[in-house]
């Protein structure tokens, strides 16, 4: 029996990863969408709307689970393993955020972590001549170059 959350996550990835969209662009857009859901969750928690907080957090978790589920550990090596730990850590933190003393701060911590990695993927996309979103690639630094040198995402080295 398939997990309905995983099925939704895979469907979201498949939609974003259509033939017309390079995989690198799909990944950046999924990161940006997860971040948008996290911002909604933070705002809902701030307003005391915990049902909305849970729903937005669930959508972000679904995306992160989808990204985790399609990693190719055999081809991606250490980078894929690091991404797996990253995704699973964020999912764990997101699942516990509402129970924290300050769910707004807990959600903001997740947003900061995801933002760091989003900027890295945006930078990689820019280095490869792909502009994945309207925000473009604004990050520079070792986090992007290490990921970029360690794998060739555009050819499916990490993801299915």
VENJOLIN-V228626 format. One record per backbone hydrogen bond with DSSP energy under -1.0 kcal/mol. CO is the residue of the C=O (numbers start at 1). NH is the residue of the N-H. Records with the same first field share a line. If there is no record, write none. Layout:
CO->NH / NH
//
This chain:
3->7
4->8
5->9
6->10
7->11
8->12
9->13
10->14
11->15
12->16
13->17
18->21
22->26
23->27
24->28
25->29
26->30
27->31
28->32
29->33
30->34
31->35
32->36
33->37
34->38
35->39
36->40
37->41
38->42
39->43
40->44
41->45
42->46
43->47
44->49
45->48
48->50
49->53
50->54
51->55
52->56
53->57
54->58
55->59
56->60
57->61
58->62
59->63
60->64
61->65
62->66
63->67
64->68
65->69
68->71
70->160
72->76
73->77
76->79 / 80
77->81
78->82
79->83
80->84
81->85
82->86
83->87
84->88
85->89
86->90
87->91
88->92
89->93
90->94
91->95
92->96
93->97
97->100
102->106
103->107
104->108
105->109
106->110
107->111
108->112
109->113
110->114
111->115
112->116
113->117
114->118
115->119
116->120
117->121
118->122
119->123
120->124
121->125
122->126
123->127
124->128
125->130
126->129
141->145
142->146
143->147
144->148
145->149
146->150
147->151
152->155 / 157
153->156
158->72
//
